[in-house]
Amino acid sequence: MLKIKLLHPEILEVLGSNGHGSKVLIADGNYPFSTCIPVTAKKVFLNFAPDLLSVTQVLKVLKEYIPIESVAIMVPPDESVQPIHTEFSDIIGNEVTVLKFKRVDFYSESRSQDTCLVIATGETRRFANILLTIGVVK
């Protein structure tokens, strides 16, 4: 038995076998998982029911185990700041670069061959997708 907070074996395997520049997508319940990710990415479904688990719950745990170099978020057509984007900033801090993409461009970023892990959540808030780029251990 592990004595750490991250216990999911598939997530641990993917994080342990990837490094600097690899990307991890934590996606809301509306994300098109079958078409907007690379076929090589490992899919992990944590979307048990609406609002179980949330994107922010997953992000809080992952942040403790990987260095985050930058993040990409999906913004609405008017590029307005969504409440969940403020939560993302509170979790990752001000020192991490945040790139903002409209829906179609975010999908293109997520399809990158660098995306190694896609985590489906039960998040019901809109524009609650975040793409993490793994940094280096300092």
Residue pairs with C-beta under 8 A, 6 or more apart in sequence:
4 65
5 61
5 64
6 12
6 61
6 62
6 64
6 65
8 44
8 46
10 42
10 44
11 44
11 62
11 117
11 119
13 42
14 42
14 44
14 116
14 117
15 24
15 62
15 65
15 66
15 117
18 116
18 117
18 134
19 134
20 69
20 134
20 135
20 136
21 69
21 114
21 133
21 134
22 114
22 115
22 116
22 117
22 133
22 134
23 110
23 112
23 114
23 115
23 116
23 117
23 131
23 132
23 133
23 134
24 62
24 66
24 115
24 116
24 117
24 118
24 119
24 131
24 132
24 134
25 31
25 37
25 41
25 110
25 115
25 117
25 118
25 119
25 129
25 130
25 131
25 132
26 55
26 58
26 59
26 62
26 119
26 121
26 129
26 130
26 132
27 33
27 55
27 118
27 119
27 120
27 121
27 123
27 128
27 129
28 55
28 121
28 123
28 124
28 125
28 126
28 127
28 128
28 129
29 47
29 50
29 120
29 121
29 122
29 123
29 124
30 126
31 120
31 129
32 107
33 43
33 118
33 120
36 107
36 110
36 111
37 43
37 110
37 111
37 115
37 118
38 111
38 112
38 113
38 115
40 113
40 116
41 115
41 116
41 117
41 118
42 116
42 117
42 118
43 118
43 120
44 117
44 118
44 119
44 120
45 120
46 53
46 58
46 119
46 120
46 121
46 122
47 53
47 120
47 121
47 122
48 122
49 122
50 122
50 124
51 122
51 123
51 124
52 122
53 121
53 122
53 123
54 121
54 122
54 123
54 128
55 84
55 121
55 123
55 125
55 128
55 129
55 130
56 84
56 87
56 88
56 91
57 121
58 119
58 121
59 88
59 91
59 92
59 130
59 132
60 91
62 132
63 91
63 92
66 132
66 134
66 135
67 134
67 135
67 136
67 137
67 138
68 92
68 96
68 132
68 133
68 134
68 135
69 96
69 97
69 133
69 134
69 135
69 136
70 96
70 97
70 98
70 99
70 132
70 133
70 135
71 88
71 92
71 96
71 97
71 98
71 99
71 130
71 131
71 132
71 133
72 98
72 99
72 100
72 101
72 106
72 109
72 130
72 131
72 133
73 85
73 88
73 98
73 99
73 100
73 101
73 106
73 127
73 129
73 130
73 131
74 101
74 102
74 103
74 106
74 127
74 129
75 82
75 85
75 100
75 101
75 102
75 127
76 82
76 102
76 126
76 127
77 102
77 103
79 100
79 102
82 125
82 126
82 127
82 128
83 125
84 125
84 127
84 128
85 127
88 98
88 130
89 98
92 98
99 109
101 108
101 109
106 129
106 131
109 131
110 118
110 129
110 131
114 133
115 131
